[in-house]
Amino acid sequence: MDRKRILSGLGLVLILVLNIAVDRVSKIYIRQHVHLTDNIFVIKNFFTITRAENTGAFLSLGDSLQNPWRFILLALLPCLALTWGLLYVLLKKNLTRLNQIGIILIIAGGAGNLWDRIMYGSVTDFLHLNFQIFQTGVFNVADMSIMAGVGILIVNAYFREREQKKMVAEEKPVTA
């Protein structure tokens, strides 16, 4: 491995660790200081801190599953997917920097939520936004990381596709 790849890998691991740390600290603070019945209005009628414990996956999917299915679908498979994703992003040679960052953010968010699910039996959510025409569900820092990672991957794919189409168009001879 060359020095540039090692430094790049260390940078990605640093992003991963910092992201998980911010998620953990925020959830620990919320678990210790915000009760399940609290609604803290940070920005009235827009931004609220309200603690929720999600025992399932996204939108509580799978919360009524019994073991061993619950363990397999909500802990084992996500753990395997996160491990595979981390190895993929660290070992794949031709990923763009944006794809690497996007995947690392998704892995960090998934790891933060998986930690909660394994250690506490539920994921702590606490952020809520009300845009008047629609409201978000209650979410956390890990969810923001996942969404940011997905957003980066989508934007990067869009611009790469545009670039490829432009290159193909420039290669075609003009016929009259």
Secondary structure, DSSP 8 states (H G I E B T S, - for coil): --HHHHHHHHHHHHHHHHHHHHHHHHHHHHHHH--TT--EEEETTTEEEEEEEE-SSGGGTTTT--TTHHHIIIIIHHHHHHHHHHHHHHH-SS--HHHHHHHHHHHHHHHHHHHHHHHHSSEEEEEEEB-SS-B---B-HHHHHHHHHHHHHHHHHHHHHHHHHHHHHHHS----
